[in-house]
């Protein structure tokens, strides 16, 4: 078993932060690190291959005290490569987070990346990329949450019962014009133009992803449901 494990490294990170942060700020750090561990335990195994994947399967499925979660099995080199999944998917789709926690997720990730590099647990280049993810997330996660709420309101207001075709998917925003956007599903098909209020269309960054439902009404496509927005 690697020494130290992810769990041990994250505990050491929090122990150091506790010495310098106010109780309120430290509580946010602790919440974000706990969520990061949940994300790693739930999804990071998908990045494994070969011997590591086999080892994870054996220990994760082992009964009783032999059972191990991802963070208790692997070392800190697996933390930063999975930061994108944590910030871009887990915090958006799996966590009912308010603005303060979303902002903290980006800030704490940035601090953790720098700390891992300083301790020799990550190379500077990987840490720099993760820090950039964190800085962008501190801004983009809040914007994505607000955009999802506005799109949901518009979709609910224009929902219809006579759509000739309904598609539920994760749609990437491929083009934006004043009052119109185009969305591409996972199958590579583009749907649009989809009408939106002009001000709202300007808040839709190309490359971001909307999870929801689009429908064809006559010759036009409409956004009928919007559940979440994912920054690129």
BADRENDREN-463740 format. One record per residue (C-alpha): residue number from 1; residue in three letters; x, y, z. Coordinates in Angstrom, 1 decimal. Layout:
! residues N
<rec NUM 'Ala' <X Y Z>>;
...
//
This chain:
! residues 232
<rec 1 'Unk' <0.0 0.0 0.0>>;
<rec 2 'Unk' <1.4 3.4 -0.9>>;
<rec 3 'Unk' <2.6 5.6 2.0>>;
<rec 4 'Unk' <1.1 8.1 2.6>>;
<rec 5 'Unk' <-2.4 7.5 1.2>>;
<rec 6 'Unk' <-4.6 10.1 -0.3>>;
<rec 7 'Unk' <-6.6 10.1 3.0>>;
<rec 8 'Unk' <-3.5 10.7 5.1>>;
<rec 9 'Unk' <-2.2 13.5 2.8>>;
<rec 10 'Unk' <-5.5 15.3 2.8>>;
<rec 11 'Unk' <-5.7 15.0 6.6>>;
<rec 12 'Unk' <-2.2 16.6 6.8>>;
<rec 13 'Unk' <-3.3 19.4 4.5>>;
<rec 14 'Unk' <-6.2 20.2 6.7>>;
<rec 15 'Unk' <-4.1 20.0 9.9>>;
<rec 16 'Unk' <-1.8 22.7 8.5>>;
<rec 17 'Unk' <-4.6 24.9 7.3>>;
<rec 18 'Unk' <-6.3 24.7 10.7>>;
<rec 19 'Unk' <-3.3 26.5 12.2>>;
<rec 20 'Unk' <-3.6 29.6 10.0>>;
<rec 21 'Unk' <-7.3 29.9 9.2>>;
<rec 22 'Unk' <-10.3 31.3 11.1>>;
<rec 23 'Unk' <-12.7 28.6 12.4>>;
<rec 24 'Unk' <-15.3 29.7 9.8>>;
<rec 25 'Unk' <-12.9 29.5 6.9>>;
<rec 26 'Unk' <-11.4 26.2 8.1>>;
<rec 27 'Unk' <-14.9 24.7 8.2>>;
<rec 28 'Unk' <-15.3 25.5 4.5>>;
<rec 29 'Unk' <-11.9 23.9 3.8>>;
<rec 30 'Unk' <-12.9 20.8 5.7>>;
<rec 31 'Unk' <-16.2 20.6 3.8>>;
<rec 32 'Unk' <-14.5 20.9 0.4>>;
<rec 33 'Unk' <-11.8 18.3 1.3>>;
<rec 34 'Unk' <-14.6 15.9 2.5>>;
<rec 35 'Unk' <-16.4 16.3 -0.8>>;
<rec 36 'Unk' <-13.2 15.8 -2.8>>;
<rec 37 'Unk' <-12.6 12.5 -1.0>>;
<rec 38 'Unk' <-16.2 11.5 -1.8>>;
<rec 39 'Unk' <-15.6 12.3 -5.5>>;
<rec 40 'Unk' <-12.3 10.4 -5.5>>;
<rec 41 'Unk' <-13.8 7.4 -3.8>>;
<rec 42 'Unk' <-16.8 7.3 -6.2>>;
<rec 43 'Unk' <-15.2 8.1 -9.5>>;
<rec 44 'Unk' <-11.4 8.1 -9.6>>;
<rec 45 'Unk' <-11.2 4.3 -10.0>>;
<rec 46 'Unk' <-12.5 4.9 -13.6>>;
<rec 47 'Unk' <-9.1 6.3 -14.5>>;
<rec 48 'Unk' <-7.2 3.2 -13.4>>;
<rec 49 'Unk' <-5.9 0.5 -15.6>>;
<rec 50 'Unk' <-3.9 -2.7 -15.5>>;
<rec 51 'Unk' <-2.6 -3.7 -12.1>>;
<rec 52 'Unk' <-4.0 -0.7 -10.3>>;
<rec 53 'Unk' <-7.5 -1.4 -11.5>>;
<rec 54 'Unk' <-7.2 -5.1 -10.5>>;
<rec 55 'Unk' <-5.9 -4.1 -7.1>>;
<rec 56 'Unk' <-8.8 -1.7 -6.6>>;
<rec 57 'Unk' <-11.4 -4.2 -7.5>>;
<rec 58 'Unk' <-10.0 -6.8 -5.2>>;
<rec 59 'Unk' <-9.8 -4.5 -2.1>>;
<rec 60 'Unk' <-13.0 -2.5 -2.8>>;
<rec 61 'Unk' <-15.0 -5.7 -3.1>>;
<rec 62 'Unk' <-13.2 -7.4 -0.1>>;
<rec 63 'Unk' <-15.4 -8.2 2.9>>;
<rec 64 'Unk' <-15.1 -6.8 6.3>>;
<rec 65 'Unk' <-12.0 -5.1 7.5>>;
<rec 66 'Unk' <-10.2 -6.0 4.2>>;
<rec 67 'Unk' <-12.4 -3.5 2.3>>;
<rec 68 'Unk' <-10.7 -0.3 1.2>>;
<rec 69 'Unk' <-12.0 2.8 -0.5>>;
<rec 70 'Unk' <-10.0 4.5 -3.2>>;
<rec 71 'Unk' <-8.5 7.2 -0.9>>;
<rec 72 'Unk' <-7.3 4.5 1.5>>;
<rec 73 'Unk' <-5.6 2.6 -1.2>>;
<rec 74 'Unk' <-3.8 5.0 -3.5>>;
<rec 75 'Unk' <-1.3 7.8 -3.1>>;
<rec 76 'Unk' <-1.5 11.6 -3.6>>;
<rec 77 'Unk' <-0.4 11.3 -7.3>>;
<rec 78 'Unk' <-4.0 10.5 -8.1>>;
<rec 79 'Unk' <-5.5 13.7 -6.5>>;
<rec 80 'Unk' <-4.8 16.4 -9.1>>;
<rec 81 'Unk' <-5.5 14.4 -12.3>>;
<rec 82 'Unk' <-9.1 14.0 -10.9>>;
<rec 83 'Unk' <-9.7 17.6 -9.9>>;
<rec 84 'Unk' <-11.4 18.3 -13.2>>;
<rec 85 'Unk' <-14.0 15.6 -12.5>>;
<rec 86 'Unk' <-14.5 17.0 -9.0>>;
<rec 87 'Unk' <-15.0 20.6 -10.1>>;
<rec 88 'Unk' <-16.7 20.1 -13.5>>;
<rec 89 'Unk' <-19.1 17.3 -12.6>>;
<rec 90 'Unk' <-19.2 16.3 -9.0>>;
<rec 91 'Unk' <-19.8 19.8 -7.5>>;
<rec 92 'Unk' <-22.4 20.6 -10.2>>;
<rec 93 'Unk' <-24.3 17.4 -10.4>>;
<rec 94 'Unk' <-23.9 15.6 -7.1>>;
<rec 95 'Unk' <-23.7 18.4 -4.5>>;
<rec 96 'Unk' <-26.5 20.7 -3.5>>;
<rec 97 'Unk' <-24.1 23.5 -2.9>>;
<rec 98 'Unk' <-24.7 27.2 -2.2>>;
<rec 99 'Unk' <-22.7 30.0 -3.6>>;
<rec 100 'Unk' <-20.2 30.1 -0.7>>;
<rec 101 'Unk' <-19.4 26.4 -1.0>>;
<rec 102 'Unk' <-19.1 26.6 -4.8>>;
<rec 103 'Unk' <-16.6 29.5 -4.5>>;
<rec 104 'Unk' <-14.7 27.6 -1.7>>;
<rec 105 'Unk' <-14.4 24.5 -3.9>>;
<rec 106 'Unk' <-12.3 26.4 -6.4>>;
<rec 107 'Unk' <-10.3 28.3 -3.8>>;
<rec 108 'Unk' <-9.4 25.2 -1.7>>;
<rec 109 'Unk' <-8.5 23.2 -4.8>>;
<rec 110 'Unk' <-6.1 25.9 -5.9>>;
<rec 111 'Unk' <-4.5 26.0 -2.4>>;
<rec 112 'Unk' <-4.3 22.2 -2.3>>;
<rec 113 'Unk' <-2.5 22.1 -5.6>>;
<rec 114 'Unk' <0.1 24.5 -4.5>>;
<rec 115 'Unk' <0.5 22.6 -1.1>>;
<rec 116 'Unk' <0.9 19.3 -2.9>>;
<rec 117 'Unk' <3.7 20.7 -5.1>>;
<rec 118 'Unk' <5.5 22.3 -2.1>>;
<rec 119 'Unk' <5.4 19.0 -0.3>>;
<rec 120 'Unk' <6.7 17.1 -3.3>>;
<rec 121 'Unk' <3.5 15.1 -3.8>>;
<rec 122 'Unk' <2.9 16.6 -7.3>>;
<rec 123 'Unk' <5.1 18.0 -10.0>>;
<rec 124 'Unk' <4.9 21.8 -10.5>>;
<rec 125 'Unk' <3.3 21.6 -14.0>>;
<rec 126 'Unk' <0.5 19.3 -12.8>>;
<rec 127 'Unk' <-0.1 21.6 -9.8>>;
<rec 128 'Unk' <-0.2 24.7 -12.0>>;
<rec 129 'Unk' <-2.9 23.2 -14.2>>;
<rec 130 'Unk' <-4.9 22.1 -11.2>>;
<rec 131 'Unk' <-4.5 25.6 -9.7>>;
<rec 132 'Unk' <-5.8 27.1 -12.9>>;
<rec 133 'Unk' <-8.8 24.7 -12.7>>;
<rec 134 'Unk' <-9.4 25.9 -9.2>>;
<rec 135 'Unk' <-9.2 29.6 -10.0>>;
<rec 136 'Unk' <-11.6 29.2 -12.9>>;
<rec 137 'Unk' <-14.0 27.1 -10.9>>;
<rec 138 'Unk' <-14.2 29.7 -8.2>>;
<rec 139 'Unk' <-15.7 32.0 -10.8>>;
<rec 140 'Unk' <-17.3 29.6 -13.3>>;
<rec 141 'Unk' <-19.3 27.3 -10.9>>;
<rec 142 'Unk' <-21.3 30.3 -9.6>>;
<rec 143 'Unk' <-21.9 31.5 -13.1>>;
<rec 144 'Unk' <-23.0 28.0 -14.2>>;
<rec 145 'Unk' <-25.4 27.6 -11.3>>;
<rec 146 'Unk' <-27.0 30.9 -12.0>>;
<rec 147 'Unk' <-27.2 30.2 -15.7>>;
<rec 148 'Unk' <-28.9 26.8 -15.0>>;
<rec 149 'Unk' <-31.5 28.5 -12.9>>;
<rec 150 'Unk' <-32.3 31.1 -15.6>>;
<rec 151 'Unk' <-32.4 28.5 -18.4>>;
<rec 152 'Unk' <-34.8 26.3 -16.2>>;
<rec 153 'Unk' <-37.1 29.3 -15.8>>;
<rec 154 'Unk' <-37.2 30.0 -19.5>>;
<rec 155 'Unk' <-37.7 26.3 -20.3>>;
<rec 156 'Unk' <-40.6 25.9 -17.9>>;
<rec 157 'Unk' <-42.3 29.0 -19.3>>;
<rec 158 'Unk' <-42.2 27.7 -22.9>>;
<rec 159 'Unk' <-42.7 24.0 -22.2>>;
<rec 160 'Unk' <-45.2 22.5 -24.7>>;
<rec 161 'Unk' <-47.0 19.2 -25.0>>;
<rec 162 'Unk' <-46.9 18.8 -28.8>>;
<rec 163 'Unk' <-43.3 18.2 -29.5>>;
<rec 164 'Unk' <-42.8 15.9 -32.4>>;
<rec 165 'Unk' <-39.3 14.8 -31.0>>;
<rec 166 'Unk' <-37.9 14.9 -27.5>>;
<rec 167 'Unk' <-34.2 14.4 -26.7>>;
<rec 168 'Unk' <-32.7 14.1 -23.2>>;
<rec 169 'Unk' <-29.0 14.5 -23.2>>;
<rec 170 'Unk' <-25.9 16.5 -22.2>>;
<rec 171 'Unk' <-25.8 19.2 -24.9>>;
<rec 172 'Unk' <-22.7 21.3 -25.6>>;
<rec 173 'Unk' <-23.2 24.9 -26.6>>;
<rec 174 'Unk' <-21.6 25.2 -30.1>>;
<rec 175 'Unk' <-22.8 28.6 -31.3>>;
<rec 176 'Unk' <-24.3 31.7 -29.8>>;
<rec 177 'Unk' <-26.0 34.6 -31.6>>;
<rec 178 'Unk' <-28.1 37.3 -30.0>>;
<rec 179 'Unk' <-31.3 35.6 -28.9>>;
<rec 180 'Unk' <-30.2 32.1 -30.3>>;
<rec 181 'Unk' <-28.0 29.2 -29.3>>;
<rec 182 'Unk' <-27.1 25.9 -31.0>>;
<rec 183 'Unk' <-26.7 22.7 -28.9>>;
<rec 184 'Unk' <-24.8 19.5 -29.9>>;
<rec 185 'Unk' <-25.7 16.2 -28.2>>;
<rec 186 'Unk' <-23.4 13.4 -27.3>>;
<rec 187 'Unk' <-24.2 11.8 -30.7>>;
<rec 188 'Unk' <-22.7 14.7 -32.5>>;
<rec 189 'Unk' <-26.0 16.0 -33.9>>;
<rec 190 'Unk' <-26.5 19.8 -33.6>>;
<rec 191 'Unk' <-29.9 21.2 -32.7>>;
<rec 192 'Unk' <-30.9 24.8 -33.3>>;
<rec 193 'Unk' <-31.3 27.6 -33.4>>;
<rec 194 'Unk' <-32.9 27.5 -30.0>>;
<rec 195 'Unk' <-34.5 30.9 -29.1>>;
<rec 196 'Unk' <-33.7 32.5 -25.8>>;
<rec 197 'Unk' <-34.0 36.1 -24.5>>;
<rec 198 'Unk' <-31.2 38.1 -25.9>>;
<rec 199 'Unk' <-29.7 38.9 -22.5>>;
<rec 200 'Unk' <-29.7 35.2 -21.5>>;
<rec 201 'Unk' <-28.1 34.0 -24.8>>;
<rec 202 'Unk' <-25.2 36.4 -24.1>>;
<rec 203 'Unk' <-24.6 34.5 -20.8>>;
<rec 204 'Unk' <-24.2 31.1 -22.6>>;
<rec 205 'Unk' <-20.5 30.5 -23.2>>;
<rec 206 'Unk' <-19.6 28.3 -26.2>>;
<rec 207 'Unk' <-18.2 25.0 -25.0>>;
<rec 208 'Unk' <-20.2 24.8 -21.8>>;
<rec 209 'Unk' <-22.7 21.9 -21.5>>;
<rec 210 'Unk' <-26.4 22.0 -20.6>>;
<rec 211 'Unk' <-28.1 18.8 -19.3>>;
<rec 212 'Unk' <-31.7 18.7 -20.0>>;
<rec 213 'Unk' <-34.3 18.1 -22.7>>;
<rec 214 'Unk' <-34.8 19.7 -26.1>>;
<rec 215 'Unk' <-37.9 19.2 -28.3>>;
<rec 216 'Unk' <-38.8 19.9 -31.9>>;
<rec 217 'Unk' <-42.0 22.0 -32.2>>;
<rec 218 'Unk' <-42.8 22.2 -35.9>>;
<rec 219 'Unk' <-39.6 23.1 -37.5>>;
<rec 220 'Unk' <-38.1 24.8 -34.4>>;
<rec 221 'Unk' <-36.1 23.3 -31.6>>;
<rec 222 'Unk' <-36.9 24.5 -28.0>>;
<rec 223 'Unk' <-35.2 24.0 -24.7>>;
<rec 224 'Unk' <-37.9 22.2 -22.6>>;
<rec 225 'Unk' <-35.9 21.3 -19.5>>;
<rec 226 'Unk' <-32.6 22.5 -18.1>>;
<rec 227 'Unk' <-31.2 20.6 -15.0>>;
<rec 228 'Unk' <-27.6 21.7 -14.8>>;
<rec 229 'Unk' <-24.9 23.6 -16.6>>;
<rec 230 'Unk' <-21.2 22.4 -16.7>>;
<rec 231 'Unk' <-18.3 24.8 -17.4>>;
<rec 232 'Unk' <-15.9 23.6 -20.1>>;
//
